[in-house]
Amino acid sequence: MNWDRILGNWEQLKGIVRQRWGRLTADYAGVVAGKRQHRLGKIQSAQGITTEADEKRLAEWLAREHKVDPIHK
C-alpha cells in the first residue's frame, strides 16, 4: 500500500466528519465541502495519485459535466 492511498483514506474520513459536523451545526456549505473532500479522498485512495493531480482531475470532470448538462450552465 503506498502513501497516497493512505492519505486518500484519511481524506475520506475527514470529509465524512466534515459532512456530519455541517449537518449537526446546519452549516450546509460545510456539508458540500465535506462531500468534495470525501470524493477527492476516494479518487486518491483508489488510484494512488497525489492531491494536486486529484484536484485537477475533479475540476476537469466538473467542467465536462457542466458542458454536457444544459441546466447547470
C-alpha positions, -999 to 999 in steps of 0.1 A, spaced: 0 0 0 15 33 -10 14 65 10 -10 83 -15 -36 56 -8 -33 60 29 -37 98 26 -67 92 4 -83 71 31 -76 99 56 -92 125 33 -123 103 30 -126 102 68 -121 139 71 -147 145 45 -173 123 63 -166 141 96 -169 175 79 -202 165 64 -216 153 97 -204 183 116 -220 205 89 -253 187 93 -251 190 131 -245 227 130 -267 234 100 -237 246 80 -247 234 46 -216 249 30 -196 226 53 -216 197 41 -208 204 5 -172 209 13 -171 176 31 -186 158 2 -160 173 -21 -132 163 2 -147 128 5 -148 124 -33 -112 136 -36 -101 111 -9 -119 83 -28 -101 91 -60 -68 94 -43 -71 61 -24 -84 42 -54 -58 54 -79 -29 63 -56 -23 97 -71 -13 130 -55 -38 156 -42 -28 181 -68 -35 157 -97 -67 148 -79 -79 184 -78 -70 188 -115 -89 157 -125 -120 167 -105 -120 202 -120 -117 187 -155 -146 163 -148 -168 191 -134 -161 213 -164 -170 185 -188 -202 177 -169 -213 214 -170 -208 215 -207 -230 184 -212 -257 194 -187 -276 225 -200 -293 231 -167 -261 239 -148 -246 264 -173 
